[in-house]
Amino acid sequence: KEKVEINREQRALMKAIVDAYNRHQIPQDVAKKLLQDQYSPEENFLLLTEMATSQVQVLVEFTKNIPGFLSLDREDQIALLKGSAVEAMFLRSAQVFSRKMPTGHTDVLEERVRKSGIPDEFMTPMFNFYKSIGELHMVQEEQAILTAITILTPDRPYVKDPQAVERLQETMLDVLRKLCVLQHPQEQQYFARLLGRLTELRTLSHYHSEMLASWRMNDHKFTPLLCEIWDVQ
Ligand SMILES: O=C1N(Cc2ccc(-c3nnn[nH]3)cc2)c2ccc(Br)cc2C12CCN(S(=O)(=O)c1cccs1)CC2
């Protein structure tokens, strides 16, 4: 069995990513609002929109702190952010959601999401995803690096230099692979299972664009930032 060890450079890379991941969080007042009293579906939707807007802001800050990201071509930086925004938001939402929240909080939040005008045929895969993320019991390093890997996906639309993105992503994948072996020595295929979640994320992202189309129909309002990053209106 090869001796797996994370070298000094990889440890520094991991620390930078985890610090960025933890430093940028949704302001708790936004998430707390969801826990307050009963709202109508429209009010719930507005709260989720407010939270999604805040999540995008957090995502942009996190991304800027991924080592190497800012040395990519400027237009490719935008293409990566736009191409991964939904997936990164769902991944982070699932990670936050599956974290130990004070008793009852998750159920209340789950209830709010269920009563927010999201059609059931999208709600099911969404909740299956967050349950499947929860079952993985990822440590925070794995969560942060997996999010960085999602953002550094070379085959997003309009990326001009995918090789440059691939080089960065490969560095992350190597660290994540070692981390999985060290953190989950019993589970041979843990790393493969993590990457399998990224495939599930792409499916969710397709559902999301269909939802957007239906929401636009019954004129749900989004914030300028979400319109910009989700290409709506
Ligand atoms: O809102 C969600 N939630 C609840 C949620 C998310 C994050 C935090 C949080 N707290 N602190 N940091 N993050 C709390 C509750 C959640 C949970 C699991 C999955 Br999978 C996904 C979601 C969405 C993501 C956004 N969509 S959305 O379709 O893009 C949409 C936008 C506008 C209106 S609907 C809805 C589902």
The ligand as a Gaussian input file, in Angstrom:
#p B3LYP/6-31G(d) Opt

LIG

0 1
 O      -32.607000      27.812000      -0.372000
 C      -32.186000      26.664000      -0.422000
 N      -31.943000      25.900000       0.662000
 C      -32.209000      26.327000       2.036000
 C      -30.988000      26.887000       2.699000
 C      -29.818000      27.094000       1.978000
 C      -28.694000      27.640000       2.618000
 C      -28.767000      27.988000       3.945000
 C      -27.595000      28.593000       4.587000
 N      -27.556000      29.009000       5.875000
 N      -26.328000      29.492000       6.059000
 N      -25.615000      29.361000       4.918000
 N      -26.400000      28.793000       3.972000
 C      -29.945000      27.784000       4.675000
 C      -31.063000      27.240000       4.035000
 C      -31.418000      24.692000       0.300000
 C      -30.971000      23.637000       1.096000
 C      -30.460000      22.501000       0.465000
 C      -30.395000      22.481000      -0.954000
 Br     -29.671000      20.973000      -1.827000
 C      -30.838000      23.547000      -1.746000
 C      -31.339000      24.648000      -1.086000
 C      -31.862000      25.919000      -1.675000
 C      -30.808000      26.633000      -2.505000
 C      -31.390000      27.825000      -3.325000
 N      -32.593000      27.376000      -4.059000
 S      -33.014000      28.083000      -5.467000
 O      -33.843000      27.146000      -6.172000
 O      -31.825000      28.462000      -6.156000
 C      -33.919000      29.489000      -5.102000
 C      -33.419000      30.719000      -4.983000
 C      -34.410000      31.664000      -4.720000
 C      -35.632000      31.129000      -4.590000
 S      -35.557000      29.489000      -4.822000
 C      -33.644000      26.793000      -3.239000
 C      -33.101000      25.597000      -2.479000

